[in-house]
């Protein structure tokens, strides 16, 4: 069943090309969420019923370069948003999107991570997501804001930025096929195992969280299967006829990272019936095809 919603989104800066691409499906508003007055004005004008809060500096690797900015930005923009939402009558439901990086390095090694797993972040980004998570809980406890927290594990798919591993691999392969770069795929640590879900399944989960999630509660979202990044690369290379070699790029390795993340999403599955519908191979093929189209379209 298709739902009919009027969708609003905020973007940083004017970005006319992006706004034109999203129109008319999304009404975009150039707003810096660190500008508290502008955020309050926008919320008052829109009077949203549901809010999906995903805004953040989102790169764990980049967070090491400026830890203070990552933590201050991610905490500050959410604090401004939640402060504006509690002034609305009635207050909306808000889904606050955290991260598996909140779990960091679990005690006891590799295992499925459920929502009761202690939070032990390994990066400044992870700390910032714990802060966002707890801010949402605090506004539920202090103001009764219907905040539903989710912790998605790794996800990928078409349109993802190449600062993330799968998108980076796919973009490089697309560029190599077109002769835009030498036939060398630069990689980081390929022994890490991550729980990947297609972004389209993750977005479907966010909608279900808004519809059925219990305010104040937290839910993991993921496939429950961890795949080694080396296997991801091998699958992508089978999708091209171009002969490509691998080269480890030290700059692509994180200062410190968990060896494996495996999601236990049973709490969310019991509540909503959600489960991934798009398999790993289709996710990778769709991502690679999307980058092929993009690289053909640019000089």
C-alpha positions as CSV (number, residue, x, y, z in Angstrom):
1,X,0.0,0.0,0.0
2,X,1.5,3.3,-1.1
3,X,1.3,6.1,1.5
4,X,0.7,9.7,0.7
5,X,2.8,12.1,2.7
6,X,4.1,15.6,2.2
7,X,7.8,15.3,2.7
8,X,10.1,18.1,3.8
9,X,13.9,17.9,4.0
10,X,16.7,20.2,5.1
11,X,19.9,20.7,3.2
12,X,23.0,22.7,4.1
13,X,23.6,25.5,1.6
14,X,21.4,26.3,-1.4
15,X,22.5,23.4,-3.7
16,X,20.1,24.2,-6.6
17,X,21.0,21.0,-8.5
18,X,20.1,18.8,-5.6
19,X,16.9,20.7,-4.9
20,X,15.8,20.4,-8.5
21,X,16.5,16.6,-8.5
22,X,14.4,16.1,-5.3
23,X,11.5,18.2,-6.5
24,X,8.6,17.7,-6.5
25,X,8.8,14.6,-4.2
26,X,10.6,16.5,-1.5
27,X,10.1,20.1,-0.4
28,X,13.7,21.2,0.5
29,X,14.7,23.9,2.9
30,X,18.3,25.3,3.0
31,X,18.8,25.3,6.8
32,X,21.9,25.0,9.0
33,X,20.6,22.9,11.9
34,X,23.2,24.6,14.1
35,X,21.2,27.8,13.7
36,X,18.7,27.4,16.5
37,X,16.4,30.3,15.6
38,X,16.1,29.1,12.0
39,X,15.4,25.6,13.1
40,X,12.6,26.8,15.4
41,X,11.1,28.9,12.6
42,X,11.1,26.0,10.2
43,X,9.6,23.5,12.6
44,X,6.9,26.1,13.5
45,X,6.1,26.7,9.8
46,X,6.0,23.0,8.8
47,X,4.4,21.6,12.0
48,X,5.6,18.0,11.2
49,X,3.8,15.0,12.4
50,X,6.8,12.7,12.0
51,X,10.5,13.6,12.0
52,X,13.3,11.5,10.8
53,X,16.6,12.8,12.2
54,X,19.6,11.5,10.2
55,X,21.7,14.7,10.1
56,X,25.3,14.3,11.3
57,X,28.9,14.4,10.3
58,X,28.8,10.7,9.3
59,X,32.4,9.5,8.7
60,X,34.1,7.6,11.5
61,X,37.4,8.0,9.7
62,X,37.1,11.8,9.3
63,X,36.1,12.2,12.9
64,X,39.7,11.5,14.0
65,X,40.8,14.6,12.1
66,X,38.6,16.9,14.1
67,X,37.0,15.1,17.1
68,X,35.7,18.2,18.7
69,X,33.9,19.4,15.6
70,X,32.3,16.0,15.1
71,X,31.0,15.7,18.6
72,X,29.9,19.3,18.9
73,X,28.2,19.4,15.5
74,X,26.3,16.1,15.9
75,X,25.2,16.9,19.4
76,X,24.4,20.6,18.7
77,X,22.2,20.2,15.6
78,X,20.1,17.5,17.3
79,X,19.8,19.5,20.5
80,X,18.4,22.4,18.4
81,X,16.0,20.2,16.6
82,X,14.6,18.5,19.7
83,X,14.3,21.8,21.6
84,X,12.2,23.1,18.7
85,X,10.0,19.9,18.5
86,X,8.9,20.0,22.1
87,X,7.4,23.5,21.6
88,X,4.9,22.1,19.1
89,X,1.4,21.1,20.1
90,X,1.0,18.3,19.7
91,X,4.6,17.2,19.7
92,X,5.5,15.0,16.7
93,X,7.0,11.5,16.7
94,X,10.7,11.5,15.9
95,X,12.9,8.7,14.8
96,X,16.5,9.5,15.8
97,X,19.0,7.5,13.8
98,X,22.0,6.2,15.7
99,X,24.7,3.7,14.6
100,X,26.2,0.4,15.3
101,X,29.4,2.4,16.0
102,X,27.9,3.1,19.4
103,X,28.7,-0.4,20.4
104,X,32.4,0.0,19.4
105,X,34.5,-2.9,20.8
106,X,32.2,-5.3,22.7
107,X,33.5,-7.2,25.6
108,X,34.1,-10.8,24.8
109,X,34.8,-10.6,21.1
110,X,32.5,-11.4,18.1
111,X,28.9,-12.1,18.9
112,X,25.5,-10.8,17.9
113,X,24.9,-7.3,19.4
114,X,21.5,-6.6,20.9
115,X,20.2,-3.4,22.4
116,X,21.4,-4.3,25.9
117,X,25.1,-4.5,24.7
118,X,27.1,-1.9,26.6
119,X,28.1,1.1,24.5
120,X,31.9,1.3,24.1
121,X,32.6,3.5,21.1
122,X,35.9,3.4,19.4
123,X,35.9,6.7,17.5
124,X,34.9,10.3,18.1
125,X,32.1,9.6,15.6
126,X,30.9,6.7,17.8
127,X,30.9,9.0,20.8
128,X,28.8,11.6,18.9
129,X,26.2,9.0,18.0
130,X,26.0,7.8,21.6
131,X,25.4,11.5,22.5
132,X,22.6,11.8,19.9
133,X,21.1,8.6,21.2
134,X,21.1,9.7,24.8
135,X,19.8,13.2,23.9
136,X,16.7,11.6,22.3
137,X,16.2,9.5,25.5
138,X,16.6,12.6,27.6
139,X,13.9,14.5,25.7
140,X,11.6,11.5,26.1
141,X,12.2,11.3,29.8
142,X,12.2,15.1,30.4
143,X,9.5,16.3,28.0
144,X,7.5,13.2,26.9
145,X,8.7,13.6,23.3
146,X,7.8,10.5,21.4
147,X,11.4,9.8,20.4
148,X,12.1,6.4,18.9
149,X,15.8,5.5,18.7
150,X,17.3,3.2,16.1
151,X,20.8,1.8,15.6
152,X,21.2,0.7,12.0
153,X,24.2,-1.5,11.2
154,X,26.2,-1.0,8.0
155,X,24.1,-0.2,4.9
156,X,24.9,0.6,1.3
157,X,23.2,1.0,-2.1
158,X,22.7,3.4,-4.9
159,X,23.6,7.1,-4.3
160,X,25.8,6.5,-1.3
161,X,28.8,8.8,-1.0
162,X,32.2,7.3,-1.8
163,X,33.5,8.0,1.7
164,X,31.9,4.6,2.6
165,X,33.6,1.3,1.6
166,X,31.1,-0.3,-0.8
167,X,30.4,3.0,-2.6
168,X,34.2,3.7,-2.9
169,X,34.8,0.2,-4.4
170,X,32.0,0.6,-6.8
171,X,33.0,4.1,-7.9
172,X,36.6,3.1,-8.5
173,X,35.5,0.1,-10.6
174,X,33.2,2.3,-12.7
175,X,36.1,4.8,-13.2
176,X,38.5,2.0,-14.1
177,X,36.1,0.6,-16.7
178,X,35.9,4.0,-18.4
179,X,39.7,4.5,-18.3
180,X,39.4,7.4,-15.8
181,X,41.9,5.8,-13.5
182,X,44.5,2.9,-13.6
183,X,43.2,-0.6,-13.1
184,X,44.1,-0.6,-9.4
185,X,41.4,-0.8,-6.7
186,X,42.6,0.9,-3.6
187,X,41.3,-0.7,-0.4
188,X,41.7,-0.5,3.4
189,X,41.3,-3.4,5.9
190,X,39.5,-6.2,4.0
191,X,39.5,-8.6,6.9
192,X,36.8,-6.6,8.9
193,X,33.4,-8.3,8.9
194,X,30.3,-6.1,8.7
195,X,26.6,-6.6,8.8
196,X,25.4,-5.1,5.5
197,X,21.8,-4.3,4.6
198,X,20.5,-2.5,1.5
199,X,19.7,1.1,2.2
200,X,16.2,0.6,0.7
201,X,15.4,-2.0,3.4
202,X,16.8,0.3,6.1
203,X,14.6,3.2,5.0
204,X,11.6,0.9,5.1
205,X,12.6,0.1,8.7
206,X,12.7,3.8,9.6
207,X,9.1,4.2,8.4
208,X,8.0,1.2,10.4
209,X,9.8,2.6,13.5
210,X,7.9,5.8,13.1
211,X,4.6,3.9,12.7
212,X,5.0,1.2,15.4
213,X,8.0,2.1,17.5
214,X,7.6,2.6,21.3
215,X,8.6,6.1,22.4
216,X,11.7,6.0,24.5
217,X,12.7,2.6,23.2
218,X,15.8,1.7,21.1
219,X,15.9,-0.8,18.2
220,X,18.8,-2.4,16.3
221,X,18.3,-2.7,12.5
222,X,20.4,-5.1,10.4
223,X,20.5,-8.4,8.5
224,X,22.1,-10.6,11.2
225,X,24.8,-11.7,8.9
226,X,28.4,-10.4,8.8
227,X,30.4,-10.5,5.5
228,X,34.1,-10.0,5.2
229,X,35.0,-6.9,3.1
230,X,37.3,-9.1,1.1
231,X,34.2,-11.1,0.0
232,X,32.4,-7.8,-0.9
233,X,35.3,-6.8,-3.2
234,X,35.4,-10.3,-4.8
235,X,31.7,-10.1,-5.6
236,X,32.1,-6.7,-7.2
237,X,35.0,-7.8,-9.2
238,X,33.0,-10.6,-10.6
239,X,30.6,-8.0,-12.0
240,X,33.2,-6.5,-14.3
241,X,35.2,-7.9,-17.2
242,X,38.0,-5.5,-16.6
243,X,41.1,-6.9,-15.0
244,X,41.7,-5.1,-11.8
245,X,44.4,-5.6,-9.1
246,X,44.1,-4.6,-5.4
247,X,46.4,-2.2,-3.6
248,X,46.2,-1.5,0.2
249,X,46.1,2.2,0.8
250,X,47.2,3.0,4.4
251,X,45.0,6.2,4.4
252,X,41.9,4.0,4.0
253,X,42.6,2.1,7.2
254,X,41.0,3.3,10.4
255,X,43.1,4.2,13.5
256,X,41.2,1.5,15.4
257,X,38.1,-0.5,14.5
258,X,36.1,-3.5,15.6
259,X,36.9,-6.8,13.9
260,X,33.2,-7.8,13.4
261,X,29.8,-6.4,13.9
262,X,26.7,-8.7,13.7
263,X,23.3,-7.3,14.4
264,X,20.6,-8.8,16.6
265,X,17.5,-7.1,15.3
266,X,15.0,-9.5,16.9
267,X,13.4,-6.8,19.1
268,X,12.5,-4.8,16.0
269,X,11.5,-7.8,14.0
270,X,9.1,-9.0,16.7
271,X,7.5,-5.5,16.8
272,X,7.2,-4.8,13.1
273,X,7.7,-8.0,11.1
274,X,10.5,-6.2,9.3
275,X,13.3,-8.2,7.5
276,X,15.6,-7.4,4.6
277,X,14.1,-8.1,1.1
278,X,17.1,-7.1,-1.0
279,X,20.0,-9.5,-1.0
280,X,23.7,-8.6,-0.9
281,X,24.4,-9.4,-4.6
282,X,21.6,-7.2,-5.8
283,X,22.7,-4.4,-3.5
284,X,26.2,-4.5,-4.9
285,X,25.1,-4.7,-8.5
286,X,22.7,-1.8,-8.1
287,X,25.4,0.2,-6.4
288,X,27.9,-0.5,-9.2
289,X,25.4,0.2,-12.0
290,X,24.5,3.5,-10.3
291,X,28.1,4.6,-10.3
292,X,28.5,3.5,-13.9
293,X,25.7,5.8,-14.9
294,X,27.1,8.6,-12.8
295,X,30.7,8.3,-14.2
296,X,29.4,8.2,-17.8
297,X,27.4,11.4,-17.2
298,X,30.4,13.4,-15.9
299,X,33.4,14.5,-17.8
